[in-house]
Amino acid sequence: MTGDTGDETTDRETGRRRYLDRRQFMMATGALAGVGVLSGNVGGRTTQDEGDLESEYPGLRIISEEPENAEAAARATYESYITPREEHYIRNHYPTPDIDPEEWTVSLTGMVDEEVEVSVDEIRRDYSTETVTHTMQCSGNGRSYFDPQVGGNQWTFGAVGNTVWTGTPVGEVLEAYGADTQEGTWLSVMGGEAPEGEDIFTRSIPMEKVLEDCLLAYEMNGSPMNDDHGYPVRLLVPGWYGNNNVKWVDRMHVMDRMVFGEEWETEDQRLYTHWQQYSYRLTPIDEETEQFERIDAFDVRDQMESSDIRHPYVYDQLVKSLIGYPGAGATVEPGPGGSVEVIGVAWAGDDEVDAIEVSTDGGDSWSEAEFFGPVDAPYSWRQFRYVWDAEPGSHTLYSRATDANGRTQPATVSDPDAQLVSIEDDQFPWNQGGYCNNAYEPHGVEVTVEAAGDGEAETETAATTTSS
């Protein structure tokens, strides 16, 4: 088991516990908007000093300062239903741009009756407003657990969060300007953060998904997003990996295929195809990625099992789970009756999570855990608990989830020489980008259980149990 980045310090946990206790009280009393207020966000900016990620996001482990990349620092993030922005991961390809929302516009081009520049004010005020709770996960989450390691940010467990997003349905904007939204069309969405001369971050989303539930989002947990999370407007693709949720949307282009071919690789001498066709693909070792103009399967697992798509595109999320309590390296003393409550979260993208199991003996045996908490948000994670009759000593804890299609998390990541392209023999396929790792063994935790009276131990019960 690879485990986490190290023991979580007492000072950090104490400070975070005070924060979580306050947030849990507000959520229990229905003050959801208070989550945004607690973040200190005003008009897309935070009240902390700009450029100081550690003070701006006290719940994150900083991976890089520029561009800004950071993940949840502590397992305790995954005790709760809603993730505050201070603990929600940040994934940027380029430095966060300095944007004046009064001047920012989104170009609508391609197969439309009228090519226009749509202002942020129009997006916010001229269409209906929708809110969705969405578990957003970086497709590279768990990359550091690949062996041998691959390049890129070495995410461990923390590049995932569950937040409330508010915005305008993309389909309404497309309809207003006569976009061709018939079956088989695509919407390619471009970010506006690339410095001059650099590749444009572009993702092509099938129109059926765009019309179903995609938003041009501008609020996160009840208040304007921070700059690092995409302010003033980002694409929100519920259920799909974070790479599809384009930040700082600059252009939306309606077309009859994905971005593909020379016309998208020579315009302004900048690649539009890089992050659609060459990156964010599950490609085995020593293979070149095969390019497609169109595909008709968007569930990553369906693509893995398809004979037509050897190198799946990273779209809909795979089933996955994380233990939030106890944290990695924790020492716990059983409560009355000798039990320890294991708390975590599980999700499956567009699909429902059907079952969750916990092992407290390194995978030798498994017991069914129970779900609790909110159930009315189809794209958000489910909280789970397991009451463990714990014996003193060292234990390896795993969780594994199963989705409504009967697909269960695999145990390990394969050897690259196996050249796997699908989940086989309880192994997730090693791939060149380190994407979509949902193997449960690398995400497990080592904990020590003390006998009653053996000394001071971590005896706090996870804060989220108060919301059940």
C-alpha positions in Angstrom: 0.0 0.0 0.0 1.4 3.4 -1.0 -0.7 5.4 1.6 -0.7 9.1 2.1 1.9 11.8 2.3 2.6 11.4 6.0 1.1 11.7 9.4 -1.3 14.6 9.9 0.0 17.0 12.5 -1.9 17.7 15.7 -1.8 21.4 15.1 -3.3 21.1 11.7 -6.0 18.7 12.8 -6.9 20.8 15.8 -7.3 24.0 13.7 -9.2 22.1 11.0 -11.5 20.5 13.5 -12.6 23.9 14.9 -13.3 25.0 11.3 -15.2 21.8 10.5 -17.3 21.9 13.7 -18.4 25.4 12.8 -19.2 24.5 9.3 -21.1 21.3 10.3 -23.3 23.4 12.7 -24.1 25.9 9.9 -25.0 23.0 7.5 -27.1 21.3 10.1 -29.1 24.5 10.6 -29.6 24.9 6.8 -27.1 27.8 6.4 -25.6 26.5 3.2 -24.8 29.9 1.9 -22.7 30.3 5.0 -20.2 27.9 3.5 -19.4 30.5 0.9 -19.4 33.3 3.4 -16.9 31.4 5.5 -14.5 31.3 2.6 -14.0 35.1 2.7 -14.7 35.4 -1.0 -15.8 38.8 -2.3 -16.4 39.2 -6.1 -14.2 36.4 -7.1 -11.3 37.5 -4.9 -10.4 36.2 -1.4 -9.6 38.4 1.5 -6.2 36.8 2.1 -3.1 38.2 0.4 -3.0 37.3 -3.3 -0.2 34.9 -4.2 -0.1 33.2 -0.7 -1.8 29.9 -1.5 -1.2 28.5 2.0 -3.1 31.3 3.7 -5.8 31.4 1.1 -6.4 27.7 1.1 -5.4 26.4 4.6 -6.9 23.0 3.9 -4.7 22.2 0.9 -1.3 20.7 0.3 0.5 22.9 -2.2 2.0 21.0 -5.1 3.1 24.0 -7.2 2.8 27.8 -6.7 2.9 28.7 -10.4 0.9 27.4 -12.0 -1.3 26.9 -8.9 -1.8 23.2 -8.1 -2.9 21.9 -4.7 -4.9 19.0 -3.1 -6.7 18.3 0.1 -4.1 18.0 2.8 -6.0 15.8 5.3 -8.3 12.8 5.1 -10.7 14.7 7.3 -11.9 16.5 4.1 -13.6 13.2 3.2 -15.7 13.0 6.4 -18.1 15.8 5.2 -20.7 16.0 2.5 -19.8 19.5 1.3 -16.2 20.5 0.6 -15.4 24.1 1.5 -13.4 26.0 -1.2 -10.4 26.1 1.2 -10.2 22.3 0.9 -11.2 21.9 -2.7 -8.3 21.0 -4.9 -6.9 23.4 -7.6 -5.6 22.2 -11.0 -4.1 24.8 -13.3 -2.1 24.3 -16.5 -1.0 27.9 -16.6 -0.9 30.6 -13.9 -4.3 31.9 -12.8 -5.2 34.9 -15.1 -6.0 38.3 -13.8 -9.5 38.9 -15.2 -11.8 41.9 -15.1 -15.3 40.4 -15.1 -16.8 43.6 -16.4 -14.7 43.2 -19.6 -14.7 39.4 -19.9 -16.8 37.9 -22.7 -17.4 34.4 -24.1 -17.3 34.0 -27.9 -19.9 31.8 -29.4 -18.8 30.6 -32.9 -19.2 27.8 -35.4 -22.5 26.2 -36.3 -24.7 29.1 -35.0 -27.0 31.6 -36.6 -25.1 34.5 -35.1 -21.5 34.6 -33.9 -21.4 36.8 -30.8 -19.5 37.9 -27.7 -21.6 37.0 -24.6 -20.9 39.0 -21.5 -20.6 37.6 -18.0 -23.5 39.9 -17.1 -25.7 38.4 -19.8 -24.8 34.9 -18.7 -25.7 35.6 -15.1 -28.9 37.6 -15.7 -30.6 36.8 -19.0 -31.2 33.0 -18.5 -32.4 30.7 -15.8 -30.2 29.7 -12.9 -29.5 26.2 -11.9 -27.6 24.6 -9.0 -25.9 21.2 -8.9 -23.9 19.4 -6.3 -21.0 17.7 -8.2 -18.1 15.6 -7.1 -15.3 17.1 -9.2 -12.1 15.0 -9.4 -8.9 15.7 -11.2 -8.3 12.8 -13.7 -4.8 12.5 -12.3 -5.9 12.0 -8.7 -4.0 9.0 -7.4 -1.2 9.4 -10.0 1.6 9.2 -7.4 0.6 5.6 -6.7 1.6 4.4 -10.2 4.7 2.2 -10.3 6.8 3.1 -12.1 5.7 6.7 -11.6 4.7 8.9 -14.6 5.3 12.6 -15.1 3.0 15.4 -14.1 1.7 16.6 -10.7 2.1 13.8 -8.2 -1.5 13.8 -6.8 -2.1 11.4 -3.9 -5.7 11.1 -2.6 -6.8 14.8 -2.3 -7.6 16.0 -5.8 -11.3 15.6 -5.4 -14.1 17.6 -3.7 -17.9 17.8 -3.6 -19.3 21.3 -3.9 -22.4 23.2 -4.9 -22.1 24.9 -8.3 -24.5 27.6 -9.6 -24.8 28.8 -13.1 -26.6 29.1 -16.4 -27.6 26.1 -18.5 -25.3 26.1 -21.6 -28.2 24.8 -23.7 -30.2 28.0 -23.1 -27.3 30.2 -24.4 -26.9 28.0 -27.5 -30.6 28.1 -28.2 -30.7 31.9 -27.9 -28.2 32.2 -30.8 -29.5 29.4 -33.1 -26.8 26.8 -32.5 -27.1 23.5 -34.2 -27.6 21.1 -31.4 -28.8 18.1 -33.3 -27.6 14.6 -32.4 -23.9 14.1 -33.2 -22.8 17.7 -32.8 -20.2 18.8 -30.3 -19.3 21.9 -28.3 -15.6 22.6 -28.0 -14.9 24.9 -25.1 -11.7 26.9 -24.8 -10.1 28.5 -21.7 -8.7 32.0 -21.7 -5.7 31.4 -19.4 -3.0 30.5 -22.0 -0.1 32.9 -22.2 0.7 34.2 -25.7 2.2 31.4 -27.8 1.0 28.6 -25.6 -1.5 25.8 -26.4 -5.2 26.7 -25.8 -6.8 24.5 -23.2 -9.7 23.0 -25.1 -12.2 20.2 -24.5 -14.8 18.8 -26.8 -18.1 17.8 -25.1 -20.8 15.8 -26.9 -23.9 17.9 -27.4 -26.1 15.4 -25.7 -24.2 15.9 -22.5 -24.1 19.7 -23.0 -27.9 19.9 -23.3 -28.5 17.4 -20.5 -26.9 19.2 -17.6 -23.9 21.4 -18.4 -23.6 24.9 -16.8 -21.7 28.0 -17.3 -20.9 28.2 -13.6 -20.1 31.4 -11.7 -20.8 30.5 -8.0 -19.3 27.9 -5.7 -20.9 27.0 -2.4 -23.2 30.0 -2.5 -20.8 32.8 -3.5 -18.6 33.8 -6.5 -15.8 31.4 -7.3 -12.3 32.2 -6.4 -10.0 33.1 -9.3 -8.2 29.8 -8.9 -11.4 27.9 -9.4 -12.3 29.6 -12.6 -13.8 33.0 -11.8 -15.7 34.6 -13.5 -17.1 31.7 -15.5 -16.2 28.0 -16.0 -17.8 25.1 -17.7 -19.4 22.6 -15.3 -19.9 19.1 -16.6 -21.6 17.1 -13.8 -20.3 13.6 -13.2 -17.3 13.9 -15.5 -13.6 14.3 -14.6 -12.4 17.7 -13.8 -10.4 18.1 -17.0 -13.7 18.6 -18.8 -14.7 21.5 -16.6 -12.9 24.2 -18.5 -12.0 27.3 -16.4 -12.1 30.9 -17.5 -14.3 30.0 -20.5 -13.2 32.3 -23.4 -14.9 30.6 -26.4 -17.5 28.0 -27.2 -17.4 26.6 -30.8 -20.3 24.5 -32.1 -19.1 21.8 -34.6 -19.8 18.4 -36.0 -16.8 16.6 -34.5 -14.2 17.0 -31.8 -11.3 19.3 -32.3 -9.3 17.2 -34.7 -6.7 17.6 -37.5 -4.5 20.3 -38.9 -7.1 23.1 -38.9 -7.0 23.0 -35.1 -3.2 22.6 -34.9 -2.1 25.5 -37.1 -4.6 28.3 -36.2 -2.5 31.2 -34.8 0.4 28.6 -34.6 -1.2 27.2 -31.4 -2.5 23.7 -30.7 -6.1 23.4 -29.8 -6.0 19.6 -29.9 -3.4 18.9 -27.3 -5.6 18.4 -24.2 -8.4 16.7 -26.3 -6.5 14.3 -28.5 -3.0 13.8 -27.1 -3.5 14.3 -23.3 -6.3 12.9 -21.1 -6.2 9.6 -22.8 -5.6 6.2 -21.2 -2.6 5.0 -23.3 -0.5 1.9 -22.4 3.3 2.1 -22.3 5.2 2.7 -25.6 2.1 3.3 -27.7 1.1 6.4 -29.7 -2.4 7.7 -29.0 -4.8 7.0 -31.8 -6.9 10.1 -32.7 -10.6 10.1 -33.4 -12.9 12.7 -35.0 -15.9 11.3 -33.1 -16.7 8.6 -30.5 -20.1 7.4 -29.3 -19.2 6.1 -25.8 -18.4 8.5 -23.0 -18.4 6.3 -19.9 -14.6 5.6 -19.4 -15.3 2.0 -18.4 -17.4 1.4 -21.5 -14.6 2.8 -23.6 -12.1 0.5 -21.9 -14.2 -2.5 -22.8 -14.8 -1.3 -26.4 -12.9 -2.9 -29.2 -13.2 0.4 -31.2 -11.4 2.7 -28.7 -8.1 1.4 -27.5 -7.1 4.7 -25.8 -10.2 5.9 -23.9 -10.9 9.6 -23.6 -11.2 10.8 -20.0 -14.9 11.7 -19.6 -17.3 10.1 -17.1 -15.8 9.1 -13.8 -15.1 5.6 -12.6 -16.5 4.3 -9.3 -14.2 5.2 -6.3 -14.2 5.7 -2.6 -12.0 7.3 0.2 -11.8 6.8 3.9 -11.9 10.1 5.7 -11.7 8.9 9.3 -9.4 7.5 10.8 -6.7 9.4 8.9 -3.4 8.0 7.7 -1.1 7.2 10.6 -3.8 7.9 13.2 -3.8 6.3 16.6 -7.3 5.7 17.9 -8.8 4.4 21.1 -12.1 2.6 20.8 -15.1 4.2 22.3 -17.6 2.6 24.6 -18.2 -1.0 23.6 -14.8 -1.2 21.9 -15.9 0.2 18.5 -14.4 2.7 16.1 -16.5 4.4 13.5 -15.0 4.5 10.0 -16.3 7.3 7.9 -15.8 8.0 4.2 -17.3 9.0 0.8 -18.0 7.1 -2.4 -19.0 8.3 -5.9 -19.4 7.0 -9.5 -19.7 10.0 -11.9 -22.9 9.7 -13.9 -23.8 6.4 -12.2 -25.2 5.7 -8.8 -23.1 4.1 -6.1 -24.9 0.9 -5.2 -22.7 -0.6 -2.4 -19.7 0.1 -0.2 -17.5 -2.3 1.7 -14.8 -1.8 4.3 -11.8 -4.1 5.1 -9.9 -3.6 8.4 -7.4 -6.4 7.8 -5.7 -5.4 4.6 -8.3 -6.9 2.3 -8.4 -10.4 3.7 -12.1 -9.9 4.6 -14.8 -7.4 3.8 -17.9 -6.1 5.6 -20.7 -4.1 4.2 -20.8 -0.4 5.3 -23.9 1.8 5.3 -24.7 5.0 3.5 -26.0 8.1 5.3 -26.5 11.7 4.6 -28.0 13.4 1.6 -29.3 11.2 -1.3 -31.0 13.7 -3.7 -27.9 14.8 -5.7 -27.2 12.4 -8.5 -23.7 13.7 -9.2 -22.4 14.0 -5.7 -20.7 11.5 -3.5 -22.4 9.4 -0.8 -21.2 9.4 2.8 -20.7 6.0 4.4 -20.0 4.7 7.9 -18.8 1.4 9.3 -18.8 0.5 13.0 -15.7 -1.5 13.5 -15.2 -3.8 16.6 -11.5 -2.9 16.7 -8.8 -5.0 18.4 -5.6 -3.3 19.6 -2.7 -3.2 17.2 -1.8 -2.0 13.7 -4.4 -2.3 10.9 -4.7 -1.6 7.2 -8.1 -0.2 6.2 -9.5 -0.2 2.7 -12.8 0.8 1.2 -14.2 -0.3 -2.1 -17.4 0.8 -3.8 -19.6 -0.8 -6.5 -21.7 1.2 -8.9 -25.2 0.5 -10.2 -23.7 -1.4 -13.2 -22.1 -3.9 -10.8 -18.6 -2.5 -11.4 -16.4 -2.6 -8.3 -13.1 -0.8 -7.7 -10.1 -3.0 -8.5 -7.4 -3.8 -6.0 -4.2 -2.6 -7.6 -2.6 -0.9 -10.6 -1.1 -3.2 -13.2 2.5 -3.5 -14.2 3.0 -1.4 -17.4 4.4 -4.3 -19.3 1.1 -6.1 -19.0 -0.3 -3.6 -21.6 -3.7 -3.7 -20.1 -6.3 -1.4 -21.7 -9.2 -2.4 -19.4 -9.8 -3.4 -15.8 -8.8 -7.1 -15.6 -7.9 -9.5 -12.8 -8.7 -6.9 -10.2 -6.1 -4.6 -11.7 -6.5 -1.0 -13.0 -4.4 -0.5 -16.3 -1.2 1.5 -15.8 -1.2 4.3 -18.4 1.2 6.9 -19.6 -0.7 9.8 -18.1 -1.4 8.3 -14.7 -5.1 8.9 -15.2 -8.3 7.6 -13.5 -6.7 5.5 -10.8 -9.5 4.0 -8.8 -7.6 1.0 -7.3 -8.5 0.7 -3.6 -5.2 -0.6 -2.1 -3.1 2.5 -2.8 -5.8 4.6 -1.3 -6.0 2.7 2.0 -4.8 3.9 5.4 -2.6 2.4 8.2 -4.0 3.0 11.7 -3.1 1.9 15.2 -5.7 1.0 17.7 -4.8 1.4 21.4 -6.2 -0.6 24.2 -8.3 1.5 26.6 -6.2 3.3 29.1 -2.9 2.9 27.1 -2.4 6.6 27.0 -3.6 9.6 25.0 -5.1 8.8 21.6 -7.2 10.3 19.0 -10.7 9.8 20.3 -12.7 12.3 18.3 -15.7 11.0 16.4 -15.9 12.2 12.8 -17.7 15.6 12.7 -20.0 14.4 10.0 -21.8 11.9 12.2 -23.7 14.9 13.6 -25.4 15.4 10.2 -26.9 11.9 10.1 
